[in-house]
Amino acid sequence: MIRFGFILAAMVLLLGAAPAHAQSAEPVGVWLTEKGDARVKVSKCGSGICGVIVWLKDPIDPATGHPQVDDKNPNPALRTRPVIGISLFVAMRPSAPGKWWGQIYNADDGGTYVSHVSFAGGDALHVEGCVGMICGGETWTRVGR
């Protein structure tokens, strides 16, 4: 009887730990960019992930005294929208365990690029943007828990 109780307790512990492990495989949370100039909230959206700017180190444009706007956007109608709230990536699709691909918007230059996001768990998220065969990336750091 004691052996059965031990096995039952072990199964409960293992089953109870499974959802926590599954959640850790997702990069859901708030991330600080490598330069430390922005924070991006990553959320599940459908089977993929989305990322929205939620904080800027310098939220006020010193030239205007107003909140930073998306002034490099190629669409003139979007150049006055605040940078805080911009979706950097929408519905990036899973490409492998801990990896997603899609497009990412770069508010620094107004460009949209093919992108890959990799997450192996923990507090580091690798974000990469590509133009043709040339790619560049950075590692974002998790903010809080």
DSSP file (Angstrom, degrees, kcal/mol; ACC not computed):
  #  RESIDUE AA STRUCTURE BP1 BP2  ACC     N-H-->O    O-->H-N    N-H-->O    O-->H-N    TCO  KAPPA ALPHA  PHI   PSI    X-CA   Y-CA   Z-CA
    1    1 A M     >        0   0    0      0, 0.0     4,-2.2     0, 0.0     5,-0.1   0.000 360.0 360.0 360.0 -39.7    0.0    0.0    0.0
    2    2 A I  H  >  +     0   0    0      1,-0.2     4,-2.3     2,-0.2     5,-0.2   0.902 360.0  53.2 -64.3 -40.0    2.9    2.4    0.8
    3    3 A R  H  > S+     0   0    0      2,-0.2     4,-2.4     1,-0.2    -1,-0.2   0.917 108.8  49.0 -61.0 -44.4    4.4    1.6   -2.6
    4    4 A F  H  > S+     0   0    0      1,-0.2     4,-2.8     2,-0.2    -1,-0.2   0.907 110.6  50.9 -62.0 -42.4    1.1    2.5   -4.4
    5    5 A G  H  X S+     0   0    0     -4,-2.2     4,-2.5     2,-0.2    -1,-0.2   0.891 110.3  49.5 -61.7 -40.6    0.9    5.8   -2.4
    6    6 A F  H  X S+     0   0    0     -4,-2.3     4,-2.5     2,-0.2    -2,-0.2   0.924 112.2  47.2 -64.5 -45.0    4.5    6.6   -3.4
    7    7 A I  H  X S+     0   0    0     -4,-2.4     4,-2.3     2,-0.2    -2,-0.2   0.917 112.9  49.3 -62.9 -43.8    3.8    5.9   -7.1
    8    8 A L  H  X S+     0   0    0     -4,-2.8     4,-2.2     1,-0.2    -2,-0.2   0.916 111.8  48.6 -62.0 -43.4    0.6    7.9   -7.0
    9    9 A A  H  X S+     0   0    0     -4,-2.5     4,-2.3     1,-0.2    -2,-0.2   0.905 110.9  50.6 -63.7 -41.4    2.3   10.9   -5.3
   10   10 A A  H  X S+     0   0    0     -4,-2.5     4,-2.5     1,-0.2    -1,-0.2   0.899 110.1  50.1 -63.1 -41.0    5.1   10.7   -7.9
   11   11 A M  H  X S+     0   0    0     -4,-2.3     4,-2.9     2,-0.2     5,-0.3   0.909 109.7  50.6 -64.8 -41.5    2.6   10.8  -10.8
   12   12 A V  H  X S+     0   0    0     -4,-2.2     4,-2.6     2,-0.2    -2,-0.2   0.922 111.5  48.4 -62.1 -43.7    0.8   13.8   -9.3
   13   13 A L  H  X S+     0   0    0     -4,-2.3     4,-1.7     2,-0.2    -2,-0.2   0.924 113.8  46.2 -62.5 -44.1    4.1   15.6   -9.0
   14   14 A L  H  X S+     0   0    0     -4,-2.5     4,-1.2     2,-0.2    -2,-0.2   0.926 115.5  45.2 -65.1 -44.8    5.1   14.8  -12.5
   15   15 A L  H  < S+     0   0    0     -4,-2.9     3,-0.2     1,-0.2    -1,-0.2   0.872 111.9  52.8 -67.7 -36.1    1.7   15.7  -14.0
   16   16 A G  H  X S+     0   0    0     -4,-2.6     4,-0.6    -5,-0.3    -1,-0.2   0.827 109.2  50.0 -67.3 -31.0    1.6   18.9  -11.9
   17   17 A A  H  X S+     0   0    0     -4,-1.7     4,-2.1    -5,-0.2    -1,-0.2   0.727  92.8  77.8 -79.9 -21.5    5.0   19.9  -13.2
   18   18 A A  H  X S+     0   0    0     -4,-1.2     4,-2.4     1,-0.2     5,-0.2   0.908  92.3  48.3 -59.4 -47.0    4.1   19.4  -16.9
   19   19 A P  H  > S+     0   0    0      0, 0.0     4,-2.3     0, 0.0    -1,-0.2   0.894 110.6  52.1 -62.9 -36.7    2.1   22.6  -17.4
   20   20 A A  H  X S+     0   0    0     -4,-0.6     4,-1.8     1,-0.2    -2,-0.2   0.912 110.8  47.8 -64.5 -40.3    4.8   24.7  -15.8
   21   21 A H  H  X S+     0   0    0     -4,-2.1     4,-0.8     1,-0.2    -1,-0.2   0.903 110.6  51.7 -66.3 -40.3    7.4   23.2  -18.1
   22   22 A A  H >< S+     0   0    0     -4,-2.4     3,-0.7     1,-0.2    -2,-0.2   0.890 109.5  50.3 -63.1 -38.9    5.1   23.8  -21.2
   23   23 A Q  H >< S+     0   0    0     -4,-2.3     3,-1.8     1,-0.2     5,-0.3   0.876 103.3  59.0 -67.4 -36.0    4.7   27.4  -20.2
   24   24 A S  H 3< S+     0   0    0     -4,-1.8    -1,-0.2     1,-0.3    -2,-0.2   0.703  95.0  65.5 -68.2 -16.5    8.4   27.9  -19.8
   25   25 A A  T << S+     0   0    0     -4,-0.8    -1,-0.3    -3,-0.7    -2,-0.2   0.523  91.4  77.9 -80.8  -5.1    8.8   26.9  -23.5
   26   26 A E  S <  S-     0   0    0     -3,-1.8    18,-0.0    -4,-0.2    94,-0.0  -0.857  78.0-138.9-105.0 139.6    6.9   30.0  -24.5
   27   27 A P        +     0   0    0      0, 0.0    15,-0.2     0, 0.0     2,-0.2   0.038  48.9 149.9 -85.2  30.6    8.6   33.5  -24.5
   28   28 A V        +     0   0    0     -5,-0.3     2,-0.3    13,-0.1    15,-0.2  -0.437  36.6  59.3 -67.1 131.0    5.5   35.1  -23.1
   29   29 A G  E    S-A   42   0A   0     13,-2.2    13,-3.4    -2,-0.2     2,-0.4  -0.928  91.4 -49.2 146.0-168.1    6.4   38.1  -20.9
   30   30 A V  E     -A   41   0A   0    113,-0.5   113,-3.1    -2,-0.3     2,-0.4  -0.882  50.2-165.9-107.1 134.1    8.1   41.5  -21.1
   31   31 A W  E     -AB  40 142A   0      9,-2.5     9,-2.8    -2,-0.4     2,-0.5  -0.945  15.5-138.9-125.2 138.5   11.6   41.7  -22.7
   32   32 A L  E     -AB  39 141A   0    109,-3.3   109,-2.3    -2,-0.4     7,-0.2  -0.834  30.1-120.1 -94.1 128.4   14.2   44.5  -22.7
   33   33 A T    >   -     0   0    0      5,-2.6     3,-1.2    -2,-0.5   107,-0.1  -0.192  28.7-104.2 -64.1 161.9   16.0   45.0  -26.0
   34   34 A E  T 3  S+     0   0    0      1,-0.3    -1,-0.1     2,-0.1   106,-0.1   0.858 122.9  49.1 -58.4 -38.4   19.7   44.5  -26.2
   35   35 A K  T 3  S-     0   0    0      1,-0.1    -1,-0.3     3,-0.0    -2,-0.1   0.646 108.0-127.0 -75.2 -14.3   20.4   48.3  -26.3
   36   36 A G  S <  S+     0   0    0     -3,-1.2    -2,-0.1     2,-0.2     3,-0.1   0.656  77.9 116.4  77.9  15.5   18.1   48.7  -23.3
   37   37 A D  S    S+     0   0    0      1,-0.1    20,-2.2    19,-0.1    21,-0.4   0.557  73.2  23.4 -95.9  -8.0   16.0   51.4  -25.1
   38   38 A A  E     - C   0  56A   0     18,-0.2    -5,-2.6    19,-0.1     2,-0.4  -0.995  59.3-142.3-153.2 155.0   12.7   49.6  -25.3
   39   39 A R  E     -AC  32  55A   0     16,-2.2    15,-2.7    -2,-0.3    16,-1.2  -0.973  18.3-160.1-118.7 138.6   10.6   46.9  -23.7
   40   40 A V  E     -AC  31  53A   0     -9,-2.8    -9,-2.5    -2,-0.4     2,-0.7  -0.969  10.8-142.8-122.7 127.4    8.5   44.5  -25.7
   41   41 A K  E     -AC  30  52A   0     11,-3.1    11,-2.0    -2,-0.5     2,-0.5  -0.811  17.4-159.1 -90.3 119.5    5.5   42.5  -24.4
   42   42 A V  E     +AC  29  51A   0    -13,-3.4   -13,-2.2    -2,-0.7     2,-0.3  -0.868  17.6 172.3-101.0 129.1    5.4   39.1  -26.1
   43   43 A S  E     - C   0  50A   0      7,-2.3     7,-2.6    -2,-0.5     2,-0.3  -0.890  37.4-100.1-130.8 159.5    2.1   37.3  -26.0
   44   44 A K  E     + C   0  49A   0     -2,-0.3     2,-0.3     5,-0.2     5,-0.3  -0.607  36.7 179.9 -71.9 139.2    0.5   34.2  -27.5
   45   45 A C  E >   - C   0  48A   0      3,-2.2     3,-1.8    -2,-0.3     2,-0.2  -0.844  61.9 -46.7-143.7 110.3   -1.6   35.0  -30.5
   46   46 A G  T 3  S-     0   0    0     -2,-0.3    -1,-0.1     1,-0.3    45,-0.0  -0.509 120.1 -28.5  64.1-134.1   -3.2   32.0  -32.1
   47   47 A S  T 3  S+     0   0    0     -2,-0.2    -1,-0.3    -3,-0.1     2,-0.1   0.452 135.0  56.3 -89.4  -0.3   -0.5   29.3  -32.5
   48   48 A G  E <  S-C   45   0A   0     -3,-1.8    -3,-2.2    45,-0.1     2,-0.3  -0.211  84.0-100.0-112.3-158.2    2.1   32.0  -32.7
   49   49 A I  E     -CD  44  92A   0     43,-1.4    43,-2.9    -5,-0.3     2,-0.3  -0.937  21.2-160.3-130.2 153.6    3.5   34.9  -30.8
   50   50 A C  E     -C   43   0A   0     -7,-2.6    -7,-2.3    -2,-0.3     2,-0.4  -0.921   5.7-154.5-128.0 154.9    3.1   38.7  -31.1
   51   51 A G  E     -CD  42  89A   0     38,-2.8    37,-2.3    -2,-0.3    38,-1.3  -0.991  10.1-178.1-137.7 130.1    5.2   41.5  -29.7
   52   52 A V  E     -CD  41  87A   0    -11,-2.0   -11,-3.1    -2,-0.4     2,-0.4  -0.977  32.4-115.5-127.6 136.4    4.2   45.1  -28.8
   53   53 A I  E     +C   40   0A   0     33,-2.5    32,-2.2    -2,-0.4   -13,-0.2  -0.569  38.4 166.9 -69.4 125.6    6.4   48.0  -27.6
   54   54 A V  E     +     0   0A   0    -15,-2.7     2,-0.3    -2,-0.4   -14,-0.2   0.480  59.5  23.5-118.6  -7.5    5.2   48.8  -24.0
   55   55 A W  E     -C   39   0A   0    -16,-1.2   -16,-2.2    28,-0.1     2,-0.4  -0.981  55.6-161.1-159.4 143.6    8.0   51.1  -22.8
   56   56 A L  E     -C   38   0A   0     -2,-0.3   -18,-0.2   -18,-0.2   -19,-0.1  -0.985  21.9-139.6-126.5 141.9   10.8   53.4  -24.1
   57   57 A K  S    S+     0   0    0    -20,-2.2    -1,-0.1    -2,-0.4   -19,-0.1   0.901 109.1  28.4 -61.8 -41.0   13.9   54.5  -22.2
   58   58 A D  S    S+     0   0    0    -21,-0.4    -1,-0.3     1,-0.1    10,-0.1  -0.752  72.8 167.3-120.0  81.7   13.3   58.0  -23.8
   59   59 A P        +     0   0    0      0, 0.0     9,-2.9     0, 0.0     2,-0.5   0.709  60.1  70.8 -71.8 -18.4    9.5   58.2  -24.4
   60   60 A I  B    S-I   67   0B   0      7,-0.3     3,-0.0    -3,-0.1     6,-0.0  -0.867  82.3-130.2-104.9 129.2    9.6   61.9  -25.1
   61   61 A D    >>  -     0   0    0      5,-3.3     4,-3.4    -2,-0.5     3,-0.7  -0.649  13.7-149.7 -73.3 117.7   11.2   63.3  -28.3
   62   62 A P  T 34 S+     0   0    0      0, 0.0    -1,-0.2     0, 0.0    -2,-0.0   0.792  93.8  57.1 -62.9 -26.5   13.6   66.0  -27.2
   63   63 A A  T 34 S+     0   0    0      1,-0.1    -2,-0.0     3,-0.1    -3,-0.0   0.836 124.0  19.8 -72.4 -32.2   13.1   67.9  -30.5
   64   64 A T  T <4 S-     0   0    0     -3,-0.7    -1,-0.1     2,-0.2    -4,-0.0   0.658  90.1-131.5-111.6 -21.1    9.3   68.2  -30.1
   65   65 A G  S  < S+     0   0    0     -4,-3.4     3,-0.1     1,-0.3    -2,-0.0   0.586  75.2 107.2  75.6   8.7    8.7   67.6  -26.3
   66   66 A H  S    S-     0   0    0     -5,-0.5    -5,-3.3     1,-0.1    -1,-0.3  -0.698  83.8 -71.1-113.1 166.7    6.0   65.2  -27.3
   67   67 A P  B     -I   60   0B   0      0, 0.0    -7,-0.3     0, 0.0    -1,-0.1  -0.230  63.3 -90.5 -56.1 145.9    5.9   61.4  -27.1
   68   68 A Q        -     0   0    0     -9,-2.9    15,-2.2   -10,-0.1    16,-0.4  -0.310  49.5-160.3 -56.4 136.9    8.1   59.5  -29.7
   69   69 A V  B     -J   82   0C   0     13,-0.3     2,-2.0    14,-0.1     3,-0.2  -0.799  32.1-102.5-120.9 164.9    6.2   58.8  -32.9
   70   70 A D    >   +     0   0    0     11,-2.3     3,-1.6     8,-0.4    11,-0.2  -0.374  57.8 155.1 -81.6  57.7    6.8   56.4  -35.8
   71   71 A D  T 3   +     0   0    0     -2,-2.0    -1,-0.2     1,-0.3     8,-0.1   0.548  64.1  57.2 -71.9  -8.9    8.2   59.1  -38.0
   72   72 A K  T 3  S+     0   0    0     35,-0.3    -1,-0.3    -3,-0.2    -2,-0.1   0.360  74.9 125.7-100.4   5.0   10.3   56.8  -40.2
   73   73 A N    <   -     0   0    0     -3,-1.6     6,-0.1     1,-0.2    38,-0.1  -0.412  63.0-136.9 -64.3 134.6    7.3   54.7  -41.3
   74   74 A P  S    S+     0   0    0      0, 0.0    -1,-0.2     0, 0.0     3,-0.1   0.722  90.5  78.2 -66.5 -19.1    7.0   54.5  -45.1
   75   75 A N  S >> S-     0   0    0      1,-0.2     3,-2.3    35,-0.1     4,-0.5  -0.820  73.5-154.3 -91.8 110.0    3.3   55.0  -44.8
   76   76 A P  G >4 S+     0   0    0      0, 0.0     3,-0.9     0, 0.0     4,-0.3   0.799  92.2  62.9 -54.2 -30.7    2.7   58.8  -44.2
   77   77 A A  G 34 S+     0   0    0      1,-0.2     3,-0.3     2,-0.1    -2,-0.0   0.718 105.6  46.2 -68.4 -19.4   -0.6   58.0  -42.4
   78   78 A L  G X4 S+     0   0    0     -3,-2.3     3,-1.3     1,-0.2    -8,-0.4   0.453  84.6  92.5-101.1  -2.1    1.3   56.1  -39.7
   79   79 A R  T << S+     0   0    0     -3,-0.9    -1,-0.2    -4,-0.5    -2,-0.1   0.650  86.0  50.0 -70.9 -14.1    4.1   58.5  -39.0
   80   80 A T  T 3  S+     0   0    0     -3,-0.3    -1,-0.3    -4,-0.3    -2,-0.1   0.420  82.7 111.4-103.0   1.6    2.3   60.3  -36.2
   81   81 A R  S <  S-     0   0    0     -3,-1.3   -11,-2.3   -11,-0.2     4,-0.1  -0.509  78.2-102.3 -74.9 144.2    1.3   57.2  -34.2
   82   82 A P  B     -J   69   0C   0      0, 0.0   -13,-0.3     0, 0.0    -1,-0.1  -0.343  18.4-134.9 -63.7 144.3    3.1   56.8  -30.9
   83   83 A V  S >  S+     0   0    0    -15,-2.2     3,-2.2   -24,-0.1     2,-0.4   0.895  90.7  81.9 -67.2 -40.1    5.9   54.3  -30.8
   84   84 A I  T 3  S+     0   0    0    -16,-0.4   -30,-0.2     1,-0.3     3,-0.1  -0.558  97.9  29.4 -67.0 121.9    4.6   52.9  -27.5
   85   85 A G  T 3  S+     0   0    0    -32,-2.2    -1,-0.3    -2,-0.4     2,-0.2   0.246  85.7 136.6 109.3 -10.0    1.9   50.5  -28.7
   86   86 A I    <   -     0   0    0     -3,-2.2   -33,-2.5   -33,-0.1     2,-0.7  -0.496  55.4-128.0 -70.6 136.0    3.4   49.6  -32.0
   87   87 A S  E     -D   52   0A   0    -35,-0.2   -35,-0.3    -2,-0.2     3,-0.2  -0.770  22.5-174.2 -82.7 115.6    3.3   45.9  -32.9
   88   88 A L  E    S+     0   0A   0    -37,-2.3    17,-2.9    -2,-0.7     2,-0.3   0.879  75.0   9.3 -77.8 -39.2    6.8   44.8  -33.9
   89   89 A F  E     -D   51   0A   0    -38,-1.3   -38,-2.8    15,-0.2     2,-0.5  -0.998  67.3-160.1-143.4 143.8    5.6   41.4  -34.9
   90   90 A V  E    S-     0   0A   0     13,-0.5    13,-0.3    -2,-0.3   -40,-0.2  -0.982  70.6 -15.6-126.1 126.5    2.2   39.9  -35.4
   91   91 A A  E    S-     0   0A   0     -2,-0.5     2,-0.2     1,-0.2   -41,-0.2   0.886  70.3-167.6  50.8  50.6    1.4   36.2  -35.4
   92   92 A M  E     -D   49   0A   0    -43,-2.9   -43,-1.4    -3,-0.1    10,-0.2  -0.537  21.8-128.1 -64.5 133.5    4.9   34.9  -35.8
   93   93 A R  E     -E  101   0A   0      8,-2.4     8,-2.6    -2,-0.2     2,-0.1  -0.600  16.6-105.5 -91.1 144.0    4.4   31.2  -36.7
   94   94 A P  E     +E  100   0A   0      0, 0.0     6,-0.3     0, 0.0    -1,-0.1  -0.447  36.3 173.5 -65.0 137.3    6.1   28.3  -34.9
   95   95 A S  E     -     0   0A   0      4,-2.5     5,-0.2     1,-0.6    -2,-0.0   0.559  68.0 -16.7-117.9 -18.1    8.9   26.8  -37.1
   96   96 A A  E >  S-E   99   0A   0      3,-1.3     3,-2.4     0, 0.0    -1,-0.6  -0.933  99.3 -53.1-170.7 169.3   10.4   24.3  -34.6
   97   97 A P  T 3  S+     0   0    0      0, 0.0     3,-0.1     0, 0.0    22,-0.1  -0.397 129.7   3.8 -57.7 124.7   10.3   23.8  -30.8
   98   98 A G  T 3  S+     0   0    0      1,-0.2    21,-3.1    -2,-0.2     2,-0.4   0.627 116.2 100.2  75.2  14.0   11.3   27.2  -29.3
   99   99 A K  E <   +EF  96 118A   0     -3,-2.4    -4,-2.5    19,-0.2    -3,-1.3  -0.991  43.6 177.5-136.6 142.1   11.5   28.9  -32.7
  100  100 A W  E     -EF  94 117A   0     17,-2.4    17,-2.5    -2,-0.4     2,-0.3  -0.943   6.9-164.2-136.2 157.0    9.1   31.2  -34.6
  101  101 A W  E     +EF  93 116A   0     -8,-2.6    -8,-2.4    -2,-0.3     2,-0.3  -0.975  33.1  99.4-141.4 157.5    9.4   33.0  -37.9
  102  102 A G  E     - F   0 115A   0     13,-2.0    13,-3.0    -2,-0.3     2,-0.4  -0.907  69.7 -42.8 168.1-138.3    7.5   35.8  -39.6
  103  103 A Q  E     - F   0 114A   0    -13,-0.3   -13,-0.5    -2,-0.3     2,-0.4  -0.942  40.8-159.7-125.4 148.2    8.1   39.5  -40.1
  104  104 A I  E     - F   0 113A   0      9,-2.7     9,-2.8    -2,-0.4     2,-0.4  -0.980  12.7-138.0-127.6 140.1    9.3   42.2  -37.7
  105  105 A Y  E     - F   0 112A   0    -17,-2.9     2,-0.7    -2,-0.4     7,-0.2  -0.805  10.0-153.7 -95.8 135.4    8.9   45.9  -38.0
  106  106 A N  E >>> - F   0 111A   0      5,-3.1     4,-2.2    -2,-0.4     3,-1.0  -0.914   6.9-170.0-111.1 105.2   11.9   48.1  -37.1
  107  107 A A  T 345S+     0   0    0     -2,-0.7   -35,-0.3     1,-0.2    -1,-0.1   0.693  81.6  71.0 -68.1 -18.1   10.7   51.6  -35.9
  108  108 A D  T 345S+     0   0    0      1,-0.2    -1,-0.2     3,-0.1    -2,-0.0   0.843 122.4   8.7 -66.8 -32.7   14.4   52.8  -36.0
  109  109 A D  T <45S-     0   0    0     -3,-1.0    -2,-0.2     2,-0.2    -1,-0.2   0.433  98.5-116.8-127.5  -2.0   14.3   52.7  -39.9
  110  110 A G  T  <5 +     0   0    0     -4,-2.2     2,-0.2     1,-0.3    -3,-0.2   0.574  69.2 135.8  78.5   8.7   10.7   52.1  -40.8
  111  111 A G  E   < -F  106   0A   0     -5,-0.7    -5,-3.1   -38,-0.1     2,-0.4  -0.579  47.5-145.8 -93.1 153.8   11.6   48.7  -42.4
  112  112 A T  E     -F  105   0A   0     -7,-0.2     2,-0.3    -2,-0.2    -7,-0.2  -0.977  26.0-175.5-115.8 130.6    9.9   45.4  -42.2
  113  113 A Y  E     -F  104   0A   0     -9,-2.8    -9,-2.7    -2,-0.4     2,-0.2  -0.876  34.9 -97.6-129.2 154.0   12.1   42.3  -42.3
  114  114 A V  E     -FG 103 130A   0     16,-1.2    16,-2.8    -2,-0.3     2,-0.3  -0.518  55.1-164.6 -62.6 137.0   11.9   38.5  -42.4
  115  115 A S  E     -FG 102 129A   0    -13,-3.0   -13,-2.0    14,-0.2     2,-0.4  -0.947  25.4-164.0-136.8 152.0   12.5   37.5  -38.8
  116  116 A H  E     -FG 101 128A   0     12,-1.9    12,-2.4    -2,-0.3     2,-0.4  -0.999   8.6-164.6-131.2 134.8   13.3   34.5  -36.6
  117  117 A V  E     -FG 100 127A   0    -17,-2.5   -17,-2.4    -2,-0.4     2,-0.4  -0.979   6.2-169.4-120.8 132.7   12.8   34.4  -32.8
  118  118 A S  E     +FG  99 126A   0      8,-2.6     8,-2.5    -2,-0.4     2,-0.4  -0.976   7.0 178.1-125.9 136.2   14.5   31.7  -30.7
  119  119 A F  E     + G   0 125A   0    -21,-3.1     6,-0.1    -2,-0.4     3,-0.1  -0.963  13.9 175.0-140.4 119.3   13.8   30.8  -27.1
  120  120 A A        -     0   0    0      4,-0.5     2,-0.1     1,-0.5     5,-0.1   0.198  61.3 -93.1-105.1  14.6   15.4   28.1  -25.2
  121  121 A G  S >  S+     0   0    0      3,-0.3     3,-0.6     1,-0.2    -1,-0.5  -0.271  87.9  65.9  96.0 171.0   13.8   29.0  -21.9
  122  122 A G  T 3  S-     0   0    0      1,-0.2    -1,-0.2   -98,-0.2     0, 0.0  -0.500 105.8 -39.8  81.0-145.7   15.1   31.2  -19.2
  123  123 A D  T 3  S+     0   0    0     -2,-0.2    19,-1.9    -3,-0.1     2,-0.4   0.073 105.7  87.1-114.6  22.5   15.7   34.9  -19.5
  124  124 A A  E <   - H   0 141A   0     -3,-0.6    -4,-0.5    17,-0.2     2,-0.4  -0.987  45.2-176.8-128.1 133.2   17.1   35.3  -23.0
  125  125 A L  E     -GH 119 140A   0     15,-2.4    15,-3.6    -2,-0.4     2,-0.6  -0.992  16.4-147.9-127.0 122.2   15.2   35.7  -26.3
  126  126 A H  E     -GH 118 139A   0     -8,-2.5    -8,-2.6    -2,-0.4     2,-0.4  -0.817  15.9-173.0 -95.7 124.8   17.2   35.9  -29.6
  127  127 A V  E     -GH 117 138A   0     11,-2.9    11,-2.5    -2,-0.6     2,-0.4  -0.968   3.8-176.4-120.5 129.1   15.5   38.1  -32.2
  128  128 A E  E     -GH 116 137A   0    -12,-2.4   -12,-1.9    -2,-0.4     2,-0.4  -0.969  10.9-165.2-130.4 140.0   16.9   38.2  -35.8
  129  129 A G  E     -GH 115 136A   0      7,-2.9     7,-2.6    -2,-0.4     2,-0.4  -0.961  12.8-160.3-122.6 144.9   15.9   40.2  -38.8
  130  130 A C  E     -GH 114 135A   0    -16,-2.8   -16,-1.2    -2,-0.4     2,-0.5  -0.953  20.5-166.4-131.0 143.9   17.1   39.4  -42.4
  131  131 A V  E >  S- H   0 134A   0      3,-3.0     3,-2.1    -2,-0.4     2,-0.2  -0.967  78.0 -49.3-120.8 109.6   17.4   41.2  -45.7
  132  132 A G  T 3  S-     0   0    0     -2,-0.5   -18,-0.0     1,-0.3     0, 0.0  -0.472 123.2 -21.3  61.0-126.4   17.9   38.5  -48.3
  133  133 A M  T 3  S+     0   0    0     -2,-0.2     2,-0.6    -3,-0.1    -1,-0.3   0.462 119.4  94.5 -92.7  -2.8   20.7   36.3  -47.0
  134  134 A I  E <   + H   0 131A   0     -3,-2.1    -3,-3.0     2,-0.0     2,-0.3  -0.815  54.2 178.4 -97.1 121.9   22.1   38.9  -44.6
  135  135 A C  E     - H   0 130A   0     -2,-0.6     2,-0.3    -5,-0.2    -5,-0.2  -0.908  12.6-175.3-123.6 148.9   20.8   38.6  -41.1
  136  136 A G  E     + H   0 129A   0     -7,-2.6    -7,-2.9    -2,-0.3     2,-0.3  -0.987  13.1 173.6-137.8 149.1   21.5   40.5  -37.9
  137  137 A G  E     - H   0 128A   0     -2,-0.3     2,-0.3    -9,-0.3    -9,-0.2  -0.901  17.0-156.0-148.0 175.2   20.2   39.8  -34.5
  138  138 A E  E     - H   0 127A   0    -11,-2.5   -11,-2.9    -2,-0.3     2,-0.5  -0.969  23.7-116.2-150.2 163.0   20.2   40.7  -30.8
  139  139 A T  E     - H   0 126A   0     -2,-0.3     2,-0.3   -13,-0.2   -13,-0.2  -0.916  24.8-154.6-108.1 125.5   19.4   39.0  -27.5
  140  140 A W  E     - H   0 125A   0    -15,-3.6   -15,-2.4    -2,-0.5     2,-0.4  -0.682  10.6-136.9 -94.9 152.3   16.6   40.4  -25.4
  141  141 A T  E     -BH  32 124A   0   -109,-2.3  -109,-3.3    -2,-0.3   -17,-0.2  -0.909  21.0-111.9-114.1 135.6   16.5   40.0  -21.6
  142  142 A R  E     -B   31   0A   0    -19,-1.9     2,-0.6    -2,-0.4  -111,-0.2  -0.384  25.1-143.2 -65.4 139.4   13.4   39.1  -19.6
  143  143 A V        -     0   0    0   -113,-3.1  -113,-0.5    -2,-0.1    -1,-0.1  -0.930  59.4 -37.9-105.7 118.9   12.1   41.8  -17.4
  144  144 A G              0   0    0     -2,-0.6  -114,-0.1     1,-0.2     0, 0.0  -0.021 360.0 360.0  61.9-170.7   10.7   40.5  -14.1
  145  145 A R              0   0    0   -116,-0.1    -1,-0.2    -3,-0.1    -3,-0.0   0.271 360.0 360.0-138.7 360.0    8.7   37.3  -13.8
